[in-house]
């Protein structure tokens, strides 16, 4: 498995981390609660300290799309704070989440007084936009099984635990949410997971996944011309 990508908070030095905490308050959010709401003003940013959440977008027709998942160390809500426009997405807790909440004005002042934090934010946004571009390419070039395989590899790299030669992912993620993330119907997700189980590459259970052959999944996820 590839190394887990370092998140925003882990890249701050001690001085930057202390400055961030001086402007923050700690808040806990129960599972299922919205940390940030699509369409609301950008009045704050959050740094997740514990727990995991999903980033969602609800279409005008009421369909929920899952854009990505976020966990400890990640900064969320920064775009609306930077450009002053309403939030494009919501952040919903998948489990209890602990976070640092920083008011928008304090965060902008922090970026001006600590160029190192501003640079890390720029790097983080660049990586996020690059990842979004790659996912758009996947949607046009991969089938459902390939997209599911790609997302399972990603979950394994970010949230998996290596045990007995397999990668265990314990994330409270439903098939509906996996479908909303990969642009697939619930039936399509079920069929893709069944195919991957039949190949012996994964095991599935209620809100848990075991990657038995991560390299095979990675190869299946590779975009084909």
C-alpha positions in Angstrom: 0.0 0.0 0.0 1.2 3.6 -0.6 2.1 5.8 2.3 -0.8 7.6 3.8 -0.9 11.3 2.7 0.0 13.7 5.4 -2.8 16.0 6.3 -2.8 19.8 6.9 -2.5 19.8 10.7 0.4 17.4 10.7 2.5 19.6 8.4 2.3 22.6 10.7 5.3 23.4 12.9 4.9 23.9 16.7 4.7 27.7 16.3 2.1 27.5 13.6 0.1 24.9 15.5 0.1 27.0 18.6 -1.0 30.1 16.7 -3.9 28.1 15.1 -5.1 26.8 18.5 -5.1 30.3 20.0 -7.8 31.3 17.5 -9.8 28.0 17.9 -12.4 26.5 20.1 -12.9 22.7 20.4 -16.3 21.3 19.4 -17.7 17.8 19.3 -20.3 16.7 16.7 -22.4 13.6 17.1 -22.7 11.1 14.2 -25.1 12.3 11.5 -24.8 16.0 12.3 -23.8 18.6 9.7 -20.5 20.3 10.6 -20.9 22.7 7.7 -24.0 23.3 5.6 -24.2 23.8 1.8 -25.3 27.3 0.9 -24.5 28.9 4.2 -21.9 31.8 4.5 -18.3 31.0 5.0 -18.0 32.2 8.6 -15.6 29.6 9.8 -13.2 26.8 9.0 -12.7 23.5 10.9 -9.7 21.3 11.5 -10.8 17.8 12.3 -9.1 16.2 15.3 -10.9 12.9 15.6 -13.6 11.0 13.7 -14.4 11.0 10.0 -17.0 12.8 7.9 -18.3 12.9 4.3 -18.3 15.9 2.0 -21.7 16.0 0.1 -23.5 18.1 -2.5 -27.2 18.0 -2.9 -28.5 18.7 -6.4 -31.5 20.8 -7.2 -33.5 17.6 -7.6 -32.6 16.5 -4.1 -30.0 13.8 -5.0 -27.1 13.6 -2.6 -23.6 13.2 -4.2 -20.6 12.2 -2.1 -17.5 14.3 -3.1 -15.0 12.9 -0.7 -14.3 11.8 2.8 -12.2 13.6 5.4 -10.6 12.6 8.7 -8.2 13.7 11.5 -5.8 16.5 10.5 -7.8 17.8 7.6 -8.9 21.4 7.1 -12.5 21.9 5.8 -14.6 24.9 4.9 -11.7 27.0 3.7 -13.0 27.8 0.1 -16.1 29.8 1.3 -13.9 31.7 3.8 -11.3 32.6 1.1 -13.7 33.7 -1.7 -16.6 35.0 0.4 -19.2 33.0 -1.5 -21.8 30.5 -0.1 -20.6 27.0 0.7 -20.7 24.6 -2.2 -21.0 21.5 -0.1 -21.9 20.1 3.4 -19.7 18.2 5.8 -21.6 15.4 7.6 -20.2 13.4 10.5 -20.0 9.6 9.8 -19.1 9.1 13.4 -18.6 11.4 16.4 -16.2 14.1 15.2 -14.0 16.4 17.3 -12.8 19.6 15.6 -11.2 22.9 16.1 -13.5 25.7 14.9 -11.8 28.9 13.8 -13.8 32.1 12.8 -13.3 33.3 9.3 -11.7 36.6 10.2 -9.2 34.9 12.5 -8.3 32.4 9.9 -7.7 35.1 7.2 -5.5 37.0 9.7 -3.6 33.8 10.5 -2.8 33.3 6.8 -1.5 36.9 6.6 0.7 36.7 9.7 2.0 33.1 9.1 3.1 32.7 5.4 4.0 29.1 6.1 0.4 28.2 6.9 -0.7 30.0 3.7 1.7 28.0 1.7 0.5 24.7 3.2 -3.0 25.7 2.4 -2.0 26.4 -1.3 -0.3 23.0 -1.5 -3.3 21.2 0.1 -5.7 22.9 -2.4 -3.5 22.0 -5.3 -3.6 18.3 -4.3 -7.3 18.4 -3.8 -8.0 19.9 -7.2 -5.6 17.4 -8.9 -7.4 14.6 -7.2 -10.8 16.0 -8.4 -9.5 16.2 -12.0 -8.3 12.5 -11.8 -11.7 11.4 -10.5 -13.4 13.2 -13.4 -11.2 11.3 -15.8 -12.1 8.1 -14.0 -15.8 8.7 -14.5 -15.4 9.0 -18.2 -12.8 6.2 -18.7 -13.7 3.5 -16.1 -16.6 1.1 -15.6 -18.4 0.7 -12.3 -16.1 -2.1 -11.1 -13.0 0.0 -11.9 -14.4 3.0 -10.0 -15.3 1.0 -7.0 -11.9 -0.7 -7.0 -10.2 2.8 -7.2 -12.2 4.1 -4.2 -11.5 1.0 -2.1 -7.8 1.4 -2.7 -8.1 5.1 -1.7 -10.0 4.2 1.5 -7.4 1.5 2.3 -4.6 4.0 1.9 -6.2 6.6 4.1 -8.2 4.7 6.7 -7.1 1.0 6.4 -5.3 -1.0 9.0 -2.9 -3.8 7.9 -3.6 -7.0 9.7 -2.5 -10.5 8.7 -1.6 -9.5 5.1 -5.0 -7.8 4.5 -6.2 -4.2 4.8 -9.1 -3.7 7.1 -11.3 -0.7 6.6 -13.7 0.1 9.4 -15.6 3.1 8.1 -19.4 3.5 8.6 -20.0 3.7 4.9 -23.2 2.3 3.3 -23.6 1.0 -0.2 -25.7 4.0 -1.0 -22.9 6.4 0.1 -20.4 4.3 -1.9 -22.6 4.6 -4.9 -23.1 8.4 -4.4 -19.3 8.7 -4.3 -18.7 6.6 -7.5 -21.6 7.7 -9.6 -23.2 4.2 -9.5 -26.6 2.9 -8.5 -27.1 0.8 -5.4 -27.6 -2.2 -7.7 -24.4 -1.3 -9.6 -22.4 -1.1 -6.3 -23.8 -4.4 -5.1 -22.9 -6.1 -8.4 -19.4 -4.6 -8.4 -18.7 -5.7 -4.8 -20.0 -9.2 -5.7 -17.6 -9.3 -8.6 -14.7 -8.3 -6.4 -15.7 -10.8 -3.8 -15.9 -13.6 -6.3 -12.4 -12.7 -7.5 -11.2 -13.1 -4.0 -10.0 -9.5 -3.7 -12.2 -8.3 -0.9 -14.4 -9.4 1.9 -17.4 -7.3 3.0 -19.5 -7.1 6.2 -21.8 -4.6 7.8 -20.0 -1.2 7.5 -16.7 -2.9 7.1 -14.4 -4.0 4.2 -11.3 -6.1 4.0 -9.0 -5.7 1.0 -7.4 -9.2 0.5 -5.5 -8.2 -2.7 -4.8 -4.5 -2.8 -2.5 -4.8 -5.8 -5.1 -6.6 -7.9 -7.6 -3.8 -7.0 -5.1 -1.2 -7.9 -4.5 -2.8 -11.3 -8.2 -3.1 -11.9 -8.7 0.6 -11.0 -6.1 1.7 -13.6 -7.7 3.7 -16.4 -7.7 1.9 -19.6 -7.5 3.7 -23.0 
